[in-house]
Amino acid sequence: FILIMLLLPLAFFESVTGYNIVHALLGNSPPPGIGERWGMTRAYGPFDHPILYGVFCASSLALVFYVLGRGRFTLKTARRVGIVFAATFFSLSAGPFTTLFVQCALTAWDFVTRRIPYRWWILFGLFVAAYITIDVLSTRSPVRVFATYFTFSGHTAYDRIGDWTWGMVNIRQNPMFGIGLNDWVREPWMSASLDSFWVVQAMRYGVPAFLLQAAALLLLCFSVGRRRFRDRRLKAYRNGWLIAIVALIIAGSSAHFWNALYCLVIFLQGSGVWLLTVKERRPVRPASATQAPSHSRS
């Protein structure tokens, strides 16, 4: 959160003027311009792309609320959340905005349904029902519908759909070991970048490698989610970590993680393992007035 707070004024300056102070101080060449949105430059910050900077900021929202704020709606927590929103805004990217939206939606569901049993399974069922409903009623596939409404423009949605379509072609042609670091097959007019972390994993390393990585992550999420805590602080930590990871999983469908952000994503995945083994502190029972304190010096 401190890093995001320090980056906020730099991202604001970059978005308004188009000048990246961080890259200039590090002696790097200015980042390439990739167009403006809403009359502002998309901020890179210290990263290689505005999407990476935006996901870096957005991924902290649930952790800021549940860990720093202990899951309580206070003025201090609201200010912190506002800083995360503001810092993410200057990336002007749909992927980070989706990451924020997912975390807000899951947090709202957590508070509204806190007394309902099996509430997360209910949410999963509602999502499946919505997917089937869109598939039945719409002339387009649900993936195309989501891509249309969760991107800035129809052009961006078309690019995402092309990435997924041709990524799957490469996966079907090289299912076991992937294409490695070779170039991927695509239309001549398409960019060399593929904006989907999960598709890239399967395309580059093969389906078995993708399944092992996904299984490890899902197993960790289910194991942490099934852990029952009496301590409200540990409950808040668990909820914040799970919501942040789920948001990153969804963001990975429309954004690729590489370099520094990839390290952060893997670090955040591993940072929740301690919740599987942490031992809660038992409340100390006060000794009765008639009982003589034994070993009081110790």
C-alpha positions, -999 to 999 in steps of 0.1 A, spaced: 0 0 0 29 24 7 43 17 -27 10 24 -43 6 56 -23 41 68 -35 33 59 -71 0 77 -72 13 113 -78 39 100 -103 11 82 -122 -10 113 -121 18 134 -135 26 109 -162 -11 106 -172 -15 144 -175 19 153 -191 29 120 -208 63 121 -191 74 91 -170 95 102 -141 104 67 -128 119 55 -161 138 88 -165 153 85 -130 163 49 -137 180 59 -170 156 38 -191 144 49 -225 109 65 -224 81 39 -227 65 37 -261 32 55 -265 2 33 -269 -25 59 -274 -46 80 -251 -79 73 -234 -103 99 -222 -77 125 -232 -50 112 -209 -19 91 -213 -20 56 -199 5 55 -170 33 29 -170 47 37 -136 79 16 -131 64 -13 -151 66 -24 -188 30 -17 -196 1 2 -182 -19 -31 -176 9 -43 -154 9 -11 -133 -29 -12 -131 -30 -48 -120 -3 -42 -94 -24 -15 -78 -57 -32 -82 -46 -65 -68 -41 -49 -33 -77 -37 -29 -91 -67 -9 -58 -69 11 -60 -33 20 -96 -36 31 -94 -69 50 -58 -69 63 -50 -32 69 -87 -24 76 -96 -57 93 -127 -58 71 -143 -28 88 -159 2 71 -140 31 87 -130 65 74 -93 54 74 -101 23 54 -122 44 30 -92 67 24 -69 38 17 -94 22 -7 -98 55 -24 -60 57 -30 -60 22 -45 -88 32 -68 -71 65 -79 -38 48 -85 -55 21 -106 -75 46 -126 -45 62 -143 -36 29 -160 -68 34 -180 -69 -3 -187 -99 -27 -187 -80 -55 -170 -72 -36 -138 -107 -21 -137 -122 -56 -139 -99 -67 -111 -113 -38 -89 -149 -47 -99 -145 -84 -90 -130 -76 -56 -158 -51 -48 -185 -75 -59 -171 -104 -39 -166 -81 -8 -202 -70 -11 -214 -106 -14 -193 -115 17 -210 -89 38 -246 -94 25 -246 -132 29 -224 -136 60 -251 -155 78 -261 -178 49 -246 -213 48 -230 -225 15 -230 -189 3 -200 -193 -20 -214 -224 -36 -246 -204 -42 -226 -176 -58 -209 -202 -81 -243 -216 -90 -256 -181 -99 -225 -175 -121 -231 -208 -139 -268 -200 -143 -260 -166 -157 -235 -181 -182 -261 -206 -194 -288 -179 -197 -265 -157 -218 -256 -187 -240 -292 -195 -246 -306 -160 -251 -277 -143 -269 -267 -148 -305 -231 -145 -293 -211 -168 -270 -209 -157 -234 -171 -152 -238 -178 -127 -266 -205 -109 -245 -182 -106 -215 -153 -94 -238 -176 -67 -253 -188 -53 -220 -156 -55 -200 -133 -37 -225 -130 -1 -235 -139 -5 -271 -152 -29 -297 -117 -29 -312 -101 -41 -279 -128 -68 -275 -121 -80 -311 -84 -82 -303 -91 -103 -271 -113 -127 -290 -87 -131 -317 -61 -138 -290 -82 -165 -274 -92 -180 -307 -57 -183 -322 -42 -192 -288 -65 -223 -287 -54 -231 -322 -18 -232 -311 -27 -252 -280 -45 -279 -301 -16 -281 -324 9 -285 -296 -10 -299 -266 17 -318 -247 48 -296 -246 36 -263 -261 54 -241 -285 81 -230 -260 96 -196 -268 88 -199 -306 65 -175 -323 28 -184 -323 5 -189 -353 -19 -161 -359 -34 -137 -385 -8 -115 -402 -25 -83 -389 -24 -95 -352 1 -83 -327 28 -106 -313 15 -101 -278 -12 -123 -264 -33 -108 -237 -43 -138 -216 -20 -153 -189 -37 -187 -188 -38 -191 -226 -1 -182 -227 8 -208 -201 -10 -236 -219 3 -225 -253 39 -220 -243 44 -250 -219 16 -274 -228 -17 -285 -214 -3 -307 -186 19 -279 -173 -12 -256 -173 -33 -281 -155 -7 -287 -128 -3 -249 -122 -41 -244 -122 -47 -274 -99 -20 -263 -74 -37 -228 -72 -72 -241 -70 -63 -267 -44 -46 -240 -23 -77 -218 -26 -101 -246 -16 -79 -257 13 -76 -221 27 -113 -215 21 -123 -246 41 -101 -236 71 -124 -224 99 -111 -197 122 -126 -183 155 -103 -153 154 -119 -125 135 -85 -112 124 -76 -145 108 -110 -146 91 -104 -112 76 -69 -122 64 -83 -153 48 -111 -135 30 -88 -108 18 -63 -132 4 -90 -154 -13 -107 -124 -29 -74 -110 -42 -64 -144 -57 -98 -149 -74 -96 -114 -89 -61 -122 -102 -73 -155 -117 -101 -136 -136 -78 -108 -146 -54 -134 -161 -80 -143 -187 -77 -109 -203 -42 -98 -193 -8 -113 -194 15 -112 -163 52 -110 -170 85 -97 -154 79 -79 -121 41 -85 -120 45 -122 -126 68 -123 -96 42 -105 -75 14 -129 -86 34 -160 -77 44 -143 -44 8 -135 -35 -2 -171 -43 25 -185 -19 18 -158 8 -15 -175 18 0 -209 26 6 -200 62 -32 -199 67 -32 -237 64 -10 -242 95 -14 -212 117 -25 -220 152 -50 -198 169 -42 -184 203 -64 -199 229 -81 -174 253 -65 -174 287 -89 -184 314 -86 -163 346 -77 -183 377 -104 -185 404 -100 -164 434 -98 -194 457 -71 -212 437 -35 -205 449 -13 -194 420 13 -220 414 47 -212 399 38 -175 399 74 -164 395 77 -185 363 
